[in-house]
Amino acid sequence: MHVFIGGAYNGKHEYVRRWLQEQELIEVEWYVGQLPKAPTSKTVVISGLEEIIKPLLEQDEKLLATQIVEQLQLLDKKHQIIIIASEIGRGIVPIDQQDRQLRDTLGRLYQQLFAVSDQVTRIWYGIAEKIK
């Protein structure tokens, strides 16, 4: 599993598109705001994890993060999984309680996801920095 993370509008999607072309990965399925049920392509790109989590904020955040990471790990056994993750907050605490909860839950998910990922790359305005 390879995670690309960066702030909103930092060029993550465009970078990943170019990276996939350079890797000559043509058969790619893209999922935005949802986890794939039964992908058919060898390579799967998933973005919008915050949209997946937002309606589930009532659940226990550690359990929710663990369940999502486990689903991604199962997919990773049969497919090359690419995650495009948006960093939200950048250390700023949102005023709205639900926005704070989303930021916190997403942060806990990212911690687990990064721990099990083979590679993590930060994208800062289109420039990549390998983290792991």
Secondary structure, DSSP 8 states (H G I E B T S, - for coil): -EEEEE-TTSSHHHHHHHHHHHTT---EEEEESS--SS--SSEEEEE-HHHHHGGGTTS-HHHHHHHHHHHHHHHHTTSEEEEEEE---TT---SSHHHHHHHHHHHHHHHHHHHH-SEEEEEETTEEEE--
